[in-house]
């Protein structure tokens, strides 16, 4: 459905904290927890960006 409507075959919603990226919803590939510095978010999210704490 995603590919037919939006023209993409993969998508992910992730939550990132000060150390890890956690996949919450994934389509088109296996979800993998990875280190924050290895995540795609690291390309646009500075290492010193604030993270919200409960």
CHARMM-style PDB file with segment names, atoms N, HN, CA, C and O in Angstrom:
ATOM      1  N   UNK     1       0.815  -1.185   0.000  1.00  0.00      PROA
ATOM      2  CA  UNK     1       0.000   0.000   0.000  1.00  0.00      PROA
ATOM      3  C   UNK     1       0.863   1.255   0.000  1.00  0.00      PROA
ATOM      4  O   UNK     1       0.595   2.188  -0.757  1.00  0.00      PROA
ATOM      5  N   UNK     2       1.888   1.290   0.834  1.00  0.00      PROA
ATOM      6  HN  UNK     2       2.105   0.532   1.449  1.00  0.00      PROA
ATOM      7  CA  UNK     2       2.773   2.457   0.904  1.00  0.00      PROA
ATOM      8  C   UNK     2       3.438   2.711  -0.442  1.00  0.00      PROA
ATOM      9  O   UNK     2       3.493   3.848  -0.910  1.00  0.00      PROA
ATOM     10  N   UNK     3       3.939   1.655  -1.056  1.00  0.00      PROA
ATOM     11  HN  UNK     3       3.894   0.731  -0.675  1.00  0.00      PROA
ATOM     12  CA  UNK     3       4.618   1.813  -2.336  1.00  0.00      PROA
ATOM     13  C   UNK     3       3.657   2.300  -3.413  1.00  0.00      PROA
ATOM     14  O   UNK     3       4.003   3.175  -4.208  1.00  0.00      PROA
ATOM     15  N   UNK     4       2.470   1.746  -3.442  1.00  0.00      PROA
ATOM     16  HN  UNK     4       2.189   1.035  -2.796  1.00  0.00      PROA
ATOM     17  CA  UNK     4       1.489   2.131  -4.448  1.00  0.00      PROA
ATOM     18  C   UNK     4       1.045   3.575  -4.286  1.00  0.00      PROA
ATOM     19  O   UNK     4       0.866   4.278  -5.280  1.00  0.00      PROA
ATOM     20  N   UNK     5       0.865   4.029  -3.053  1.00  0.00      PROA
ATOM     21  HN  UNK     5       1.010   3.458  -2.245  1.00  0.00      PROA
ATOM     22  CA  UNK     5       0.358   5.378  -2.818  1.00  0.00      PROA
ATOM     23  C   UNK     5       1.446   6.448  -2.850  1.00  0.00      PROA
ATOM     24  O   UNK     5       1.219   7.539  -3.373  1.00  0.00      PROA
ATOM     25  N   UNK     6       2.610   6.156  -2.308  1.00  0.00      PROA
ATOM     26  HN  UNK     6       2.795   5.270  -1.883  1.00  0.00      PROA
ATOM     27  CA  UNK     6       3.643   7.172  -2.144  1.00  0.00      PROA
ATOM     28  C   UNK     6       4.879   6.962  -3.013  1.00  0.00      PROA
ATOM     29  O   UNK     6       5.738   7.841  -3.070  1.00  0.00      PROA
ATOM     30  N   UNK     7       4.989   5.834  -3.681  1.00  0.00      PROA
ATOM     31  HN  UNK     7       4.291   5.119  -3.635  1.00  0.00      PROA
ATOM     32  CA  UNK     7       6.134   5.579  -4.543  1.00  0.00      PROA
ATOM     33  C   UNK     7       7.394   5.173  -3.799  1.00  0.00      PROA
ATOM     34  O   UNK     7       8.489   5.299  -4.347  1.00  0.00      PROA
ATOM     35  N   UNK     8       7.274   4.690  -2.570  1.00  0.00      PROA
ATOM     36  HN  UNK     8       6.384   4.588  -2.125  1.00  0.00      PROA
ATOM     37  CA  UNK     8       8.432   4.218  -1.809  1.00  0.00      PROA
ATOM     38  C   UNK     8       8.199   2.772  -1.381  1.00  0.00      PROA
ATOM     39  O   UNK     8       7.061   2.343  -1.190  1.00  0.00      PROA
ATOM     40  N   UNK     9       9.293   2.029  -1.233  1.00  0.00      PROA
ATOM     41  HN  UNK     9      10.218   2.377  -1.388  1.00  0.00      PROA
ATOM     42  CA  UNK     9       9.160   0.628  -0.849  1.00  0.00      PROA
ATOM     43  C   UNK     9       9.591   0.377   0.593  1.00  0.00      PROA
ATOM     44  O   UNK     9       9.339  -0.702   1.130  1.00  0.00      PROA
ATOM     45  N   UNK    10      10.235   1.352   1.226  1.00  0.00      PROA
ATOM     46  HN  UNK    10      10.440   2.228   0.790  1.00  0.00      PROA
ATOM     47  CA  UNK    10      10.640   1.212   2.623  1.00  0.00      PROA
ATOM     48  C   UNK    10      10.317   2.485   3.384  1.00  0.00      PROA
ATOM     49  O   UNK    10      10.302   3.579   2.819  1.00  0.00      PROA
ATOM     50  N   UNK    11      10.060   2.324   4.670  1.00  0.00      PROA
ATOM     51  HN  UNK    11      10.072   1.435   5.128  1.00  0.00      PROA
ATOM     52  CA  UNK    11       9.797   3.472   5.541  1.00  0.00      PROA
ATOM     53  C   UNK    11      10.016   3.043   6.977  1.00  0.00      PROA
ATOM     54  O   UNK    11       9.881   1.867   7.314  1.00  0.00      PROA
ATOM     55  N   UNK    12      10.358   4.017   7.829  1.00  0.00      PROA
ATOM     56  HN  UNK    12      10.467   4.973   7.555  1.00  0.00      PROA
ATOM     57  CA  UNK    12      10.559   3.711   9.242  1.00  0.00      PROA
ATOM     58  C   UNK    12      10.213   4.918  10.096  1.00  0.00      PROA
ATOM     59  O   UNK    12      10.415   6.064   9.694  1.00  0.00      PROA
ATOM     60  N   UNK    13       9.693   4.643  11.270  1.00  0.00      PROA
ATOM     61  HN  UNK    13       9.529   3.713  11.597  1.00  0.00      PROA
ATOM     62  CA  UNK    13       9.514   5.652  12.307  1.00  0.00      PROA
ATOM     63  C   UNK    13      10.404   5.200  13.453  1.00  0.00      PROA
ATOM     64  O   UNK    13      10.270   4.082  13.951  1.00  0.00      PROA
ATOM     65  N   UNK    14      11.315   6.077  13.867  1.00  0.00      PROA
ATOM     66  HN  UNK    14      11.424   6.984  13.462  1.00  0.00      PROA
ATOM     67  CA  UNK    14      12.284   5.734  14.907  1.00  0.00      PROA
ATOM     68  C   UNK    14      12.174   6.696  16.074  1.00  0.00      PROA
ATOM     69  O   UNK    14      11.759   7.845  15.922  1.00  0.00      PROA
ATOM     70  N   UNK    15      12.553   6.203  17.238  1.00  0.00      PROA
ATOM     71  HN  UNK    15      12.890   5.270  17.362  1.00  0.00      PROA
ATOM     72  CA  UNK    15      12.736   7.037  18.414  1.00  0.00      PROA
ATOM     73  C   UNK    15      14.227   7.010  18.708  1.00  0.00      PROA
ATOM     74  O   UNK    15      14.845   5.946  18.746  1.00  0.00      PROA
ATOM     75  N   UNK    16      14.798   8.192  18.916  1.00  0.00      PROA
ATOM     76  HN  UNK    16      14.296   9.056  18.885  1.00  0.00      PROA
ATOM     77  CA  UNK    16      16.236   8.253  19.170  1.00  0.00      PROA
ATOM     78  C   UNK    16      16.475   8.884  20.532  1.00  0.00      PROA
ATOM     79  O   UNK    16      15.863   9.895  20.879  1.00  0.00      PROA
ATOM     80  N   UNK    17      17.378   8.271  21.303  1.00  0.00      PROA
ATOM     81  HN  UNK    17      17.875   7.450  21.021  1.00  0.00      PROA
ATOM     82  CA  UNK    17      17.741   8.844  22.594  1.00  0.00      PROA
ATOM     83  C   UNK    17      19.207   9.252  22.548  1.00  0.00      PROA
ATOM     84  O   UNK    17      19.780   9.379  21.466  1.00  0.00      PROA
ATOM     85  N   UNK    18      19.813   9.456  23.696  1.00  0.00      PROA
ATOM     86  HN  UNK    18      19.347   9.353  24.575  1.00  0.00      PROA
ATOM     87  CA  UNK    18      21.191   9.935  23.703  1.00  0.00      PROA
ATOM     88  C   UNK    18      22.204   8.872  23.289  1.00  0.00      PROA
ATOM     89  O   UNK    18      23.374   9.194  23.082  1.00  0.00      PROA
ATOM     90  N   UNK    19      21.782   7.611  23.164  1.00  0.00      PROA
ATOM     91  HN  UNK    19      20.831   7.350  23.332  1.00  0.00      PROA
ATOM     92  CA  UNK    19      22.697   6.536  22.773  1.00  0.00      PROA
ATOM     93  C   UNK    19      22.220   5.662  21.621  1.00  0.00      PROA
ATOM     94  O   UNK    19      23.046   5.134  20.877  1.00  0.00      PROA
ATOM     95  N   UNK    20      20.898   5.493  21.452  1.00  0.00      PROA
ATOM     96  HN  UNK    20      20.227   5.923  22.056  1.00  0.00      PROA
ATOM     97  CA  UNK    20      20.368   4.491  20.523  1.00  0.00      PROA
ATOM     98  C   UNK    20      19.260   5.037  19.643  1.00  0.00      PROA
ATOM     99  O   UNK    20      18.571   5.992  20.001  1.00  0.00      PROA
ATOM    100  N   UNK    21      19.098   4.411  18.481  1.00  0.00      PROA
ATOM    101  HN  UNK    21      19.657   3.634  18.190  1.00  0.00      PROA
ATOM    102  CA  UNK    21      17.936   4.627  17.623  1.00  0.00      PROA
ATOM    103  C   UNK    21      17.104   3.349  17.697  1.00  0.00      PROA
ATOM    104  O   UNK    21      17.599   2.256  17.422  1.00  0.00      PROA
ATOM    105  N   UNK    22      15.835   3.501  18.072  1.00  0.00      PROA
ATOM    106  HN  UNK    22      15.433   4.389  18.296  1.00  0.00      PROA
ATOM    107  CA  UNK    22      14.924   2.367  18.238  1.00  0.00      PROA
ATOM    108  C   UNK    22      13.830   2.437  17.181  1.00  0.00      PROA
ATOM    109  O   UNK    22      13.079   3.412  17.146  1.00  0.00      PROA
ATOM    110  N   UNK    23      13.718   1.425  16.313  1.00  0.00      PROA
ATOM    111  HN  UNK    23      14.327   0.633  16.341  1.00  0.00      PROA
ATOM    112  CA  UNK    23      12.634   1.413  15.330  1.00  0.00      PROA
ATOM    113  C   UNK    23      11.299   1.126  16.014  1.00  0.00      PROA
ATOM    114  O   UNK    23      11.187   0.189  16.805  1.00  0.00      PROA
ATOM    115  N   UNK    24      10.298   1.932  15.706  1.00  0.00      PROA
ATOM    116  HN  UNK    24      10.389   2.693  15.064  1.00  0.00      PROA
ATOM    117  CA  UNK    24       8.963   1.761  16.271  1.00  0.00      PROA
ATOM    118  C   UNK    24       8.027   1.120  15.246  1.00  0.00      PROA
ATOM    119  O   UNK    24       7.254   0.222  15.580  1.00  0.00      PROA
ATOM    120  N   UNK    25       8.100   1.580  14.013  1.00  0.00      PROA
ATOM    121  HN  UNK    25       8.729   2.309  13.742  1.00  0.00      PROA
ATOM    122  CA  UNK    25       7.298   1.010  12.924  1.00  0.00      PROA
ATOM    123  C   UNK    25       8.182   0.953  11.676  1.00  0.00      PROA
ATOM    124  O   UNK    25       8.810   1.946  11.310  1.00  0.00      PROA
ATOM    125  N   UNK    26       8.227  -0.209  11.030  1.00  0.00      PROA
ATOM    126  HN  UNK    26       7.716  -1.016  11.328  1.00  0.00      PROA
ATOM    127  CA  UNK    26       9.097  -0.410   9.868  1.00  0.00      PROA
ATOM    128  C   UNK    26       8.329  -1.149   8.786  1.00  0.00      PROA
ATOM    129  O   UNK    26       7.587  -2.089   9.071  1.00  0.00      PROA
ATOM    130  N   UNK    27       8.510  -0.716   7.536  1.00  0.00      PROA
ATOM    131  HN  UNK    27       9.112   0.048   7.305  1.00  0.00      PROA
ATOM    132  CA  UNK    27       7.908  -1.382   6.382  1.00  0.00      PROA
ATOM    133  C   UNK    27       9.008  -1.605   5.354  1.00  0.00      PROA
ATOM    134  O   UNK    27       9.735  -0.673   5.013  1.00  0.00      PROA
ATOM    135  N   UNK    28       9.136  -2.830   4.858  1.00  0.00      PROA
ATOM    136  HN  UNK    28       8.545  -3.588   5.135  1.00  0.00      PROA
ATOM    137  CA  UNK    28      10.043  -3.114   3.755  1.00  0.00      PROA
ATOM    138  C   UNK    28      11.420  -3.607   4.148  1.00  0.00      PROA
ATOM    139  O   UNK    28      12.217  -3.925   3.265  1.00  0.00      PROA
ATOM    140  N   UNK    29      11.738  -3.687   5.433  1.00  0.00      PROA
ATOM    141  HN  UNK    29      11.090  -3.428   6.150  1.00  0.00      PROA
ATOM    142  CA  UNK    29      13.011  -4.237   5.877  1.00  0.00      PROA
ATOM    143  C   UNK    29      12.907  -4.627   7.348  1.00  0.00      PROA
ATOM    144  O   UNK    29      11.952  -4.258   8.032  1.00  0.00      PROA
ATOM    145  N   UNK    30      13.895  -5.375   7.826  1.00  0.00      PROA
ATOM    146  HN  UNK    30      14.671  -5.674   7.270  1.00  0.00      PROA
ATOM    147  CA  UNK    30      13.898  -5.822   9.220  1.00  0.00      PROA
ATOM    148  C   UNK    30      14.339  -4.679  10.126  1.00  0.00      PROA
ATOM    149  O   UNK    30      15.336  -4.018   9.837  1.00  0.00      PROA
ATOM    150  N   UNK    31      13.616  -4.434  11.218  1.00  0.00      PROA
ATOM    151  HN  UNK    31      12.806  -4.971  11.453  1.00  0.00      PROA
ATOM    152  CA  UNK    31      14.022  -3.388  12.149  1.00  0.00      PROA
ATOM    153  C   UNK    31      15.290  -3.777  12.916  1.00  0.00      PROA
ATOM    154  O   UNK    31      15.471  -4.933  13.298  1.00  0.00      PROA
ATOM    155  N   UNK    32      16.159  -2.791  13.132  1.00  0.00      PROA
ATOM    156  HN  UNK    32      16.012  -1.852  12.822  1.00  0.00      PROA
ATOM    157  CA  UNK    32      17.406  -3.024  13.848  1.00  0.00      PROA
ATOM    158  C   UNK    32      17.666  -1.830  14.764  1.00  0.00      PROA
ATOM    159  O   UNK    32      17.624  -0.683  14.318  1.00  0.00      PROA
ATOM    160  N   UNK    33      17.932  -2.094  16.031  1.00  0.00      PROA
ATOM    161  HN  UNK    33      17.966  -3.026  16.393  1.00  0.00      PROA
ATOM    162  CA  UNK    33      18.368  -1.047  16.951  1.00  0.00      PROA
ATOM    163  C   UNK    33      19.829  -0.770  16.635  1.00  0.00      PROA
ATOM    164  O   UNK    33      20.621  -1.701  16.483  1.00  0.00      PROA
ATOM    165  N   UNK    34      20.192   0.508  16.535  1.00  0.00      PROA
ATOM    166  HN  UNK    34      19.549   1.264  16.659  1.00  0.00      PROA
ATOM    167  CA  UNK    34      21.588   0.838  16.259  1.00  0.00      PROA
ATOM    168  C   UNK    34      22.036   1.996  17.134  1.00  0.00      PROA
ATOM    169  O   UNK    34      21.216   2.724  17.694  1.00  0.00      PROA
ATOM    170  N   UNK    35      23.331   2.155  17.242  1.00  0.00      PROA
ATOM    171  HN  UNK    35      23.997   1.564  16.787  1.00  0.00      PROA
ATOM    172  CA  UNK    35      23.889   3.264  18.008  1.00  0.00      PROA
ATOM    173  C   UNK    35      23.499   4.584  17.346  1.00  0.00      PROA
ATOM    174  O   UNK    35      23.411   4.666  16.121  1.00  0.00      PROA
ATOM    175  N   UNK    36      23.269   5.606  18.152  1.00  0.00      PROA
ATOM    176  HN  UNK    36      23.341   5.539  19.147  1.00  0.00      PROA
ATOM    177  CA  UNK    36      22.864   6.918  17.632  1.00  0.00      PROA
ATOM    178  C   UNK    36      23.848   7.419  16.576  1.00  0.00      PROA
ATOM    179  O   UNK    36      23.431   7.932  15.537  1.00  0.00      PROA
ATOM    180  N   UNK    37      25.148   7.275  16.831  1.00  0.00      PROA
ATOM    181  HN  UNK    37      25.487   6.858  17.675  1.00  0.00      PROA
ATOM    182  CA  UNK    37      26.136   7.791  15.880  1.00  0.00      PROA
ATOM    183  C   UNK    37      26.145   7.029  14.561  1.00  0.00      PROA
ATOM    184  O   UNK    37      26.662   7.536  13.565  1.00  0.00      PROA
ATOM    185  N   UNK    38      25.581   5.813  14.533  1.00  0.00      PROA
ATOM    186  HN  UNK    38      25.162   5.401  15.342  1.00  0.00      PROA
ATOM    187  CA  UNK    38      25.496   5.024  13.305  1.00  0.00      PROA
ATOM    188  C   UNK    38      24.171   5.219  12.568  1.00  0.00      PROA
ATOM    189  O   UNK    38      23.986   4.692  11.471  1.00  0.00      PROA
ATOM    190  N   UNK    39      23.260   5.966  13.160  1.00  0.00      PROA
ATOM    191  HN  UNK    39      23.410   6.395  14.051  1.00  0.00      PROA
ATOM    192  CA  UNK    39      21.923   6.117  12.584  1.00  0.00      PROA
ATOM    193  C   UNK    39      21.900   7.164  11.475  1.00  0.00      PROA
ATOM    194  O   UNK    39      22.774   8.028  11.405  1.00  0.00      PROA
ATOM    195  N   UNK    40      20.895   7.076  10.614  1.00  0.00      PROA
ATOM    196  HN  UNK    40      20.185   6.374  10.672  1.00  0.00      PROA
ATOM    197  CA  UNK    40      20.704   8.098   9.586  1.00  0.00      PROA
ATOM    198  C   UNK    40      20.357   9.444  10.229  1.00  0.00      PROA
ATOM    199  O   UNK    40      20.652  10.498   9.667  1.00  0.00      PROA
ATOM    200  N   UNK    41      19.736   9.403  11.397  1.00  0.00      PROA
ATOM    201  HN  UNK    41      19.496   8.546  11.854  1.00  0.00      PROA
ATOM    202  CA  UNK    41      19.406  10.643  12.107  1.00  0.00      PROA
ATOM    203  C   UNK    41      20.657  11.426  12.465  1.00  0.00      PROA
ATOM    204  O   UNK    41      20.606  12.652  12.554  1.00  0.00      PROA
ATOM    205  N   UNK    42      21.775  10.750  12.673  1.00  0.00      PROA
ATOM    206  HN  UNK    42      21.816   9.754  12.601  1.00  0.00      PROA
ATOM    207  CA  UNK    42      23.018  11.419  13.043  1.00  0.00      PROA
ATOM    208  C   UNK    42      23.484  12.389  11.961  1.00  0.00      PROA
ATOM    209  O   UNK    42      24.237  13.321  12.243  1.00  0.00      PROA
ATOM    210  N   UNK    43      23.038  12.171  10.727  1.00  0.00      PROA
ATOM    211  HN  UNK    43      22.426  11.414  10.498  1.00  0.00      PROA
ATOM    212  CA  UNK    43      23.421  13.071   9.638  1.00  0.00      PROA
ATOM    213  C   UNK    43      22.806  14.450   9.799  1.00  0.00      PROA
ATOM    214  O   UNK    43      23.359  15.430   9.301  1.00  0.00      PROA
ATOM    215  N   UNK    44      21.680  14.547  10.480  1.00  0.00      PROA
ATOM    216  HN  UNK    44      21.231  13.751  10.885  1.00  0.00      PROA
ATOM    217  CA  UNK    44      20.990  15.832  10.627  1.00  0.00      PROA
ATOM    218  C   UNK    44      20.768  16.252  12.075  1.00  0.00      PROA
ATOM    219  O   UNK    44      20.377  17.390  12.335  1.00  0.00      PROA
ATOM    220  N   UNK    45      21.011  15.355  13.013  1.00  0.00      PROA
ATOM    221  HN  UNK    45      21.330  14.431  12.802  1.00  0.00      PROA
ATOM    222  CA  UNK    45      20.788  15.624  14.422  1.00  0.00      PROA
ATOM    223  C   UNK    45      22.141  15.703  15.129  1.00  0.00      PROA
ATOM    224  O   UNK    45      22.809  14.681  15.288  1.00  0.00      PROA
ATOM    225  N   UNK    46      22.558  16.905  15.557  1.00  0.00      PROA
ATOM    226  HN  UNK    46      22.016  17.735  15.428  1.00  0.00      PROA
ATOM    227  CA  UNK    46      23.873  17.035  16.195  1.00  0.00      PROA
ATOM    228  C   UNK    46      23.976  16.173  17.454  1.00  0.00      PROA
ATOM    229  O   UNK    46      22.981  15.930  18.138  1.00  0.00      PROA
ATOM    230  N   UNK    47      25.186  15.720  17.746  1.00  0.00      PROA
ATOM    231  HN  UNK    47      25.994  15.917  17.192  1.00  0.00      PROA
ATOM    232  CA  UNK    47      25.414  14.871  18.916  1.00  0.00      PROA
ATOM    233  C   UNK    47      25.010  15.557  20.211  1.00  0.00      PROA
ATOM    234  O   UNK    47      24.609  14.894  21.167  1.00  0.00      PROA
ATOM    235  N   UNK    48      25.113  16.885  20.249  1.00  0.00      PROA
ATOM    236  HN  UNK    48      25.439  17.423  19.472  1.00  0.00      PROA
ATOM    237  CA  UNK    48      24.770  17.604  21.477  1.00  0.00      PROA
ATOM    238  C   UNK    48      23.340  18.144  21.474  1.00  0.00      PROA
ATOM    239  O   UNK    48      22.984  18.971  22.313  1.00  0.00      PROA
ATOM    240  N   UNK    49      22.514  17.672  20.523  1.00  0.00      PROA
ATOM    241  HN  UNK    49      22.803  17.000  19.841  1.00  0.00      PROA
ATOM    242  CA  UNK    49      21.103  18.108  20.488  1.00  0.00      PROA
ATOM    243  C   UNK    49      20.413  17.635  21.755  1.00  0.00      PROA
ATOM    244  O   UNK    49      20.613  16.501  22.191  1.00  0.00      PROA
ATOM    245  N   UNK    50      19.600  18.501  22.348  1.00  0.00      PROA
ATOM    246  HN  UNK    50      19.437  19.422  21.994  1.00  0.00      PROA
ATOM    247  CA  UNK    50      18.921  18.098  23.585  1.00  0.00      PROA
ATOM    248  C   UNK    50      17.942  16.961  23.340  1.00  0.00      PROA
ATOM    249  O   UNK    50      17.303  16.882  22.291  1.00  0.00      PROA
ATOM    250  N   UNK    51      17.840  16.094  24.318  1.00  0.00      PROA
ATOM    251  HN  UNK    51      18.358  16.158  25.170  1.00  0.00      PROA
ATOM    252  CA  UNK    51      16.827  15.050  24.256  1.00  0.00      PROA
ATOM    253  C   UNK    51      15.892  15.262  25.444  1.00  0.00      PROA
ATOM    254  O   UNK    51      16.332  15.624  26.536  1.00  0.00      PROA
ATOM    255  N   UNK    52      14.630  15.039  25.224  1.00  0.00      PROA
ATOM    256  HN  UNK    52      14.273  14.745  24.337  1.00  0.00      PROA
ATOM    257  CA  UNK    52      13.635  15.263  26.263  1.00  0.00      PROA
ATOM    258  C   UNK    52      13.599  14.085  27.208  1.00  0.00      PROA
ATOM    259  O   UNK    52      13.622  12.934  26.772  1.00  0.00      PROA
ATOM    260  N   UNK    53      13.543  14.353  28.468  1.00  0.00      PROA
ATOM    261  HN  UNK    53      13.524  15.288  28.822  1.00  0.00      PROA
ATOM    262  CA  UNK    53      13.472  13.315  29.479  1.00  0.00      PROA
ATOM    263  C   UNK    53      12.139  13.408  30.192  1.00  0.00      PROA
ATOM    264  O   UNK    53      11.628  14.505  30.414  1.00  0.00      PROA
ATOM    265  N   UNK    54      11.560  12.249  30.558  1.00  0.00      PROA
ATOM    266  HN  UNK    54      11.975  11.357  30.378  1.00  0.00      PROA
ATOM    267  CA  UNK    54      10.275  12.286  31.285  1.00  0.00      PROA
ATOM    268  C   UNK    54      10.421  12.866  32.683  1.00  0.00      PROA
ATOM    269  OT1 UNK    54       9.437  12.965  33.417  1.00  0.00      PROA
TER     270      UNK     54
END
